[in-house]
């Protein structure tokens, strides 16, 4: 968990997570697995081929585990006090 706290979310990653939260079915806004699936859907639509790989690596979203970690960071930093 210590490593996760030292990492920062890029503006693009924050925006992507917020977009995914806004687009999931009502009632699933706090379900990290639904948000993860929506993020995957959004980036697949937005980028393709080598550009997809590059963007995922740049944002640190290369694996399901890394996406879930970024979602957890987002909730911890931006949602906990709302």
C-alpha positions as CSV (number, residue, x, y, z in Angstrom):
1,X,0.0,0.0,0.0
2,X,2.9,2.4,0.6
3,X,3.9,2.3,-3.0
4,X,0.4,3.1,-4.1
5,X,0.3,6.2,-1.9
6,X,3.5,7.6,-3.4
7,X,2.2,7.3,-7.0
8,X,0.2,10.1,-8.4
9,X,-2.8,10.0,-10.7
10,X,-2.3,11.9,-13.9
11,X,-4.9,14.4,-15.0
12,X,-5.9,12.0,-17.8
13,X,-6.2,9.1,-15.5
14,X,-8.4,11.1,-13.1
15,X,-10.6,12.2,-15.9
16,X,-10.8,8.7,-17.3
17,X,-11.9,7.3,-14.0
18,X,-14.4,10.1,-13.4
19,X,-15.9,9.5,-16.9
20,X,-16.2,5.8,-16.2
21,X,-17.9,6.5,-12.9
22,X,-20.3,8.8,-14.7
23,X,-21.1,6.2,-17.4
24,X,-21.6,3.1,-15.3
25,X,-25.2,1.9,-14.5
26,X,-26.9,3.8,-11.7
27,X,-26.2,2.1,-8.4
28,X,-22.8,0.8,-9.5
29,X,-20.8,4.1,-9.1
30,X,-18.9,2.6,-6.2
31,X,-18.3,-0.8,-7.7
32,X,-14.6,-0.9,-8.7
33,X,-15.1,-3.9,-11.0
34,X,-17.8,-2.1,-13.0
35,X,-15.7,1.0,-13.2
36,X,-12.7,-1.1,-14.3
37,X,-14.8,-2.7,-17.1
38,X,-16.0,0.7,-18.2
39,X,-12.5,2.1,-18.3
40,X,-11.4,-0.8,-20.5
41,X,-14.3,-0.2,-22.8
42,X,-13.6,3.6,-23.0
43,X,-9.9,3.1,-23.8
44,X,-10.6,0.4,-26.4
45,X,-13.0,2.9,-28.2
46,X,-10.6,5.8,-27.8
47,X,-7.3,4.2,-28.9
48,X,-6.2,1.4,-31.1
49,X,-3.2,-0.7,-31.9
50,X,0.2,0.5,-30.7
51,X,-1.4,3.8,-29.6
52,X,-3.6,1.8,-27.1
53,X,-0.6,0.1,-25.7
54,X,1.3,3.4,-25.4
55,X,-1.5,5.2,-23.7
56,X,-2.1,2.4,-21.2
57,X,1.5,2.3,-20.3
58,X,1.7,6.0,-20.0
59,X,-1.3,6.1,-17.7
60,X,-0.1,3.1,-15.7
61,X,-3.2,1.1,-16.7
62,X,-1.7,-1.9,-18.4
63,X,-3.3,-4.6,-16.2
64,X,-6.6,-5.2,-14.5
65,X,-4.7,-5.0,-11.2
66,X,-3.1,-1.7,-12.0
67,X,-6.5,-0.3,-13.1
68,X,-8.1,-1.4,-9.8
69,X,-5.2,0.2,-7.9
70,X,-5.7,3.5,-9.7
71,X,-9.5,3.3,-9.0
72,X,-8.7,2.7,-5.3
73,X,-6.3,5.7,-5.2
74,X,-9.0,7.8,-6.9
75,X,-11.6,6.8,-4.3
76,X,-9.2,7.4,-1.4
77,X,-8.0,10.8,-2.6
78,X,-11.2,12.3,-4.2
79,X,-14.3,10.5,-3.0
80,X,-13.7,9.7,0.7
81,X,-14.7,13.1,1.9
82,X,-17.8,13.6,-0.3
